[in-house]
Amino acid sequence: MNSEILNSIVLTVDYFSHRICTPSWSIEQGITDFVDITYVINGHAEYIINGKKHLVSSGDLITIPAGSYRSAVSCPDSLMECYCINGALRNIDGEDITLPFPLIHNIGMQKDIIDLYSEIKLTWQLRSPGYLLKVRSIYMMILYHYFYIINNHNEASQLDKRIQKTLHYISNHYNEALTVQLMANMVNLSDMYFGWLFKRETGMTFHSFLTSIRMNRAKELLSSGEYKVNEVGYLCGFSDVFYFSRVFKEYYGYAPSNVLEV
């Protein structure tokens, strides 16, 4: 899935609703000039999107791109409750973009996402100065959670707390001699189980994750032009500048001394 699309998103929130459907609720047939993202948290409804019928239910995420032909009706015996946001999604050049999400995808009941929607609801209702800025920022967090769930084929958008603890530790101590054994001991797991759990939760091995953190930081420091290559290597956890240079080149495809030329 293309994460670069998400990294360049500029969005608007033109409409928000915590929708609790009535038996007569419906969306009239029409072409949307906005992106419709709806998260169903209870009941059912029937959508017709670009001529195809979909019965949606609890836990379904509905992502309808702009320009789609859609309509919807209630299921009277199981009324839908959902959160709905309509707005524009563009890149930094002002071009409309399509999210890398399926049209309908069941992500299950995610408490952290529902909590974020509840915060949007309160902010939307109060409409204090700057409320749209806050709504957009929370919406971005929601999109991140959706991306994480779908990209990892995992219904748990929240990391295992043990892995979350180690990620925070790595973020603050990446320049130290970190090992699987050290991290496993920190969260009272065997080395083997920790390695398996870490990869399941992050999609990366511990070593690959640590290397990614170190390389991103190294590039940031080198790009500032304030540090020599050997200084950056040391600051990022490498005692051997030649090994640091080799790892950096393998990761980025060019030597650390060439960062400012790229």
C-alpha angles and dihedrals in degrees: 000000000000107000091178088076090061093045091060100042120137108183144182129204106213098162135019128181138174091205122202104180127224122212089260097046116128144152112229119234112270147122115272119228090192140051112265116206114181128177114198114213100170142013129358141282136179119238128186110202120181090341097310123112120228128184106207126196144174113321095021120135112206116199112183114183122222112271094037123136108231146163134168142192136192126258098226094204092053111026116206125239116192148148115242132190124183124188147107125296115197139158124243090272091060095252120140113251135198118227115239090239129116117252091247122015129166110225097166125230108321114191094193091054093046089051090054091051089050089055090051089049093054092045091048091051096047095044093194118175109294093016094138091056090054092046091052092049092051090046089055089054090051091051089051091053090049091049092049094050096046095040093051095041085231129130092208109086091178119074122240103271092236092055091042089056092052092047091056089048092050090049090057100035105034090125092062130083099274122180138176089248092054093049093044091052090050091061097033097248133129115257092246096049092044091053091050094046093046092054093045092052100040103025089234137086116251091250093050092048093049091047091051092052092047095046094048090051092045092053090049092052094045092048090058089064090220099107138058119234094253091050092052091048091054093045090053097050103270120125092183114064092197092055090046091052091049094050091046093051092047090051100045104020095240137069121269089241088064098054095106090051095055 
